[in-house]
Amino acid sequence: MSVATAAHGDGAGPLRHCAEITRREAANFYYGIRLLPRAKFEALCAIYTFARAVDDIGDGTLEDGAKLEALAHARASVQALDPGSADPVIAALAQVESAFPLPRTSFIDLIDGVQMDVLGTHYETFDELAVYCRRVAGSIGRLCVAVYGSAAASAGAIADDLGVAMQLTNILRDVREDALNGRVYLPAEDLRRFAWPSPDGGDAAAIAAVDAANPGPLEQLVHFEAARNREWFARGHQLVALLDRRSGACTLAMSRIYASLLERIDARPQRILEGRVRLPPATKARIAAGSLLRRGA
């Protein structure tokens, strides 16, 4: 399976192809990156589309062996980044790399993280989960900084932290959906601490079936995870001051959208058992506009 197939390619020109996929699929990401100048916007669309394609491999219906083969193909493709590739996503990334210093190792980290999903990795401790988060989301933060540009040597590491913060929010948001698909990301030590079903016995479905009428353990668990998540956001928000105005506004918009989603979850933890928690489009648009004004872009 090519990356283009996984991304549902439509044969459009490479950069436009990626921009269309991002506009259609990136519910939170798009609100931030549309604040960027065209070249940076197109670059991040190409990065998002590749990430989306790799994620689709991990979440798809192929047998695990075929998924691993598809990830190996994606790894080889991004290591080569042939501008003449028939895959529009790879061709787009090759165009982007000619203008921005993309760290190819970050693409490999992303693929390695999705491979952890395919292999069914469980996480006993938060430190183990953090490795996964840095691979699948911190990698995107580092790629974004390569496009934004920053004179600060610490920008990449801080962007990595912000990526972890966003991924932790995704994990809380998707607890029920992931459990129904046989995946448990929350650390087993946390689940035991708050008397929630542990993934150790393979009872992921039990987590999805937790009775919302007995909210005590759920509320305690979510409040605990949210408090830790805020610490990662606090570190990641420092990135905004290290970027130019438009890039800072983009980063601020995305981080505030995810932070607002976290607060929505923490305010009523039972939401995560009822379905995917979302922010209304008008709220996201307001956050993006406010971020632009706040940065004076």
Helices and strands as residue ranges (DSSP letters): H 3-6, H 14-25, H 29-33, H 38-59, H 64-80, H 88-97, H 104-118, H 126-133, I 134-138, H 139-148, H 155-173, H 175-180, H 188-193, G 199-201, H 204-208, H 216-236, G 237-242, H 245-267, H 271-274, H 281-295
